[in-house]
Amino acid sequence: MAPKVIWLFVFVALYWAYCIFWGVKSAMAAKTASDYFIAGRRLSLWVFVLAATATSFSGWTFMGHPGLVYRDGFQYAYASFYTITIPFTGVLFLKRQWMLGKRFGYVTPGEMLSDYFRGDAIRILVVLVALLFSIPYLGVQLGASGFLFNVLTDDLISTNVGMWVLSLVVLIYVASGGLRAVAYVDTVQCILLGLGIVITGIIALNLAGGWDALNAGFAELGKTDVGKWGATPDGYNAYFAIPGVIQFTAGLGKETPVGGLWTGIMCLTYMFALMGIQSAPAFSMWAFGNQSPKPFAPQQVWASSFCIGLILFFFTAFQGMGAHLLGANPAVTEAGLGISNVLDGAAISAKPDSLVPYYFNQIADTMPWLVGILAVCALAAMQSTGAAYMSTAGGMLTRDLYKRYLNPTASHTTQKLFGRLGVAFIVLSALLVATFSRDALVLLGGLAVAFGFQMWPSLAAICWVPWITRQGATWGLAAGLIGVIFTETFGQTIAGWVGIELAWGRWPWTIHSAGWGMILNLAVCIPVSAMTQNSEDRAHRMKYHGFLREHASLSPGKKGLVPVAWIVTIAWMFFGIGPGAVIGNDIFGAPDAGVEGWTFGIPSIWAWQILFWLLGVGMMWLLAYKMEMSTVPDKEVEALVEDIGDVVQTPAAQAGAGGAGR
């Protein structure tokens, strides 16, 4: 057995021991249902900061993201801005959801939304979104963990065997300890995630010969049209420029975009999709689990936007773009533009996700112990998000289906039991899909984050916009889900099964399915809300908004900053991740100008991304701290619920919530 495999097993065993320790410890501490499902609302500041960051940036960030940067170049690297757009959703919604959760004792977002809208259809749709998000998303993560071990053990462990064995430990600690176990394991997973990406980036940079050699290689590549997408309509190598604002194609599968897929509007709507991570139902439960909103701002601004952004815009770029010069791109190698030929071009071209494990193997002979550590870093990254969605989706199945409809008087013990059964159901479903229908998993995986984004109008309604009605939010959410499905490959496949050929392919007009879903969502939500206004329902909703305005309104001295915040946010989105990003192609030197012609000695598109990352951190600071959107409210929030585990309300609580029972 190779030394790297021995070290791999040693470090994985230590990691598993840590996970199971917290599973057992948290199970012993979970006396009530709320202890199990939302950690008794007692998550501490640093636990949430690290755990929420780990949940937001998963194994896809560790393995999939570098592979796509390699496949599509810097035009895809605009996706690294999800370090800002994911927590941007949290800035808008987490603090206010926490306040409502503490005030009225909510454990799941389904309970919150059904109370607010006084209807159960929205509750069912939220559970559906949670399942459609968690099962394929988890399946992708678990499948990737099995593939990683298959590569690193040189086929000693098959992908499916590795996937099932690695998943067993996740199931044990999540089902045992609930959200508390997930949170404490996630704290270590967050550190391992960042450390692993940095070390892998250093490996890539070292293989390329350092910073100067890397940029010199980019300069030579930028003078050609060698690569997957050739040249953009402006004649630039597509690895170093986005191909325009929009392309009016019928979509992938119907037409091939000229110069690449990642137009300005595609980058923007893809960022919308990734906003779905923190608007997905799981993050509402993360919000409910906190002692106070105090951790929200540092997580959103410093842990996510700054720290993870720094890692992705530099170290992931080293991995993805550096791979072209290290043998991973056969066309570049054949053109004599490579620095070395240490990576397996045929294998990586066929499966870009395999890029990171091949970097690991470059140090297997000299530092096998480090391969073991990096493998655990990757495994931790893959399991961090999956564990959170397993736990929260199990809670929603229990609270929003079993307790609501089958056993309204369920005890704490019974709720915990069904929560654990729900976790097992979700893990088993994900594993079965990943094992027996990998194609279906790929199709479903494309839907997950876009589905989460469709929760925006419902969350906006309860947090900010009382005008949106129950009918508008419910029918809009349903329409949004349909819009996502039929602008993804999954919808094309469904249509083909029934003998219908859709006129469009995946992502028509280079607009991501999340964008099409939201267009349809709002096209239904707004007119339906306008037609279903009711004074009684409006008065009920205003009880919630009156409470939020009393506790979360902006300080009078800062109200003048509201227009500034709007202008900064819209301008950043337009120029940083939207149509205006085309300016970044050559504002700091044309891609073919060479190192001497680049203002900062790096490709203009890369410099533009780094500049707007820093501006984005400033924008997040403005919103989270200065605009008080993620700070602790000045007025203490008083809980109106006696027992949040069984949700037994006091008369005062019933009056405060308009008498809405659960």
Sequence and secondary structure as in RCSB ss.txt:
>XXXX:A:sequence
MAPKVIWLFVFVALYWAYCIFWGVKSAMAAKTASDYFIAGRRLSLWVFVLAATATSFSGWTFMGHPGLVYRDGFQ
YAYASFYTITIPFTGVLFLKRQWMLGKRFGYVTPGEMLSDYFRGDAIRILVVLVALLFSIPYLGVQLGASGFLFN
VLTDDLISTNVGMWVLSLVVLIYVASGGLRAVAYVDTVQCILLGLGIVITGIIALNLAGGWDALNAGFAELGKTD
VGKWGATPDGYNAYFAIPGVIQFTAGLGKETPVGGLWTGIMCLTYMFALMGIQSAPAFSMWAFGNQSPKPFAPQQ
VWASSFCIGLILFFFTAFQGMGAHLLGANPAVTEAGLGISNVLDGAAISAKPDSLVPYYFNQIADTMPWLVGILA
VCALAAMQSTGAAYMSTAGGMLTRDLYKRYLNPTASHTTQKLFGRLGVAFIVLSALLVATFSRDALVLLGGLAVA
FGFQMWPSLAAICWVPWITRQGATWGLAAGLIGVIFTETFGQTIAGWVGIELAWGRWPWTIHSAGWGMILNLAVC
IPVSAMTQNSEDRAHRMKYHGFLREHASLSPGKKGLVPVAWIVTIAWMFFGIGPGAVIGNDIFGAPDAGVEGWTF
GIPSIWAWQILFWLLGVGMMWLLAYKMEMSTVPDKEVEALVEDIGDVVQTPAAQAGAGGAGR
>XXXX:A:secstr
  HHHHHHHHHHHHHHHHHHHHHHHHHHH  SHHHHHHGGG B HHHHHHHHHHHHS HIIIIIHHHHHHHHGGG
GGGGGGHHHHHHHHHHHHHHHHHHHHHHHT SSHHHHHHHHHT SHHHHHHHHHHHHHHHHHHHHHHHHHHHHHH
HHTTTSS HHHHHHHHHHHHHHHHHHHHHHHHHHHHHHHHHHHHHHHHHHHHHHHHHHTSHHHHHHHHHHHHTS 
 SSS B TTS BGGGS   S      BTT   TT S  HHHHHHHHHHHHHHHHSHHHHHHHHTBSSSTTHHHII
IIIIIIIIHHIIIIIIHHHHHHGGGTTS HHHHHTT  S   S HHHHHH GGGHHHHHHHTTTTT HHHHHHHH
HHHHHHHHHHHHHHHHHHHHHIIIIIIIIII TT  HHHHHHHHHHHHHHHHHHHHHHHHH HHHHHHHHTTHHH
HHHTTHHHHHHHHT TT  HHHHHHHHHHHHHHHHTTSHHHHHHHHHTT   S  BSGGG  HHHHHHHHHHHHH
HHHHHHT  HHHHHHHHHHHHHHHHHH   GGGGGGHHHHHHHHHHHHHHHSSGGGGGGGTTTS TTSHHHHSTT
SS HHHHHHHHHHHHHHHHHHIIIIIT SSS  SS     EEETTTTEE HHHHHHTTT   
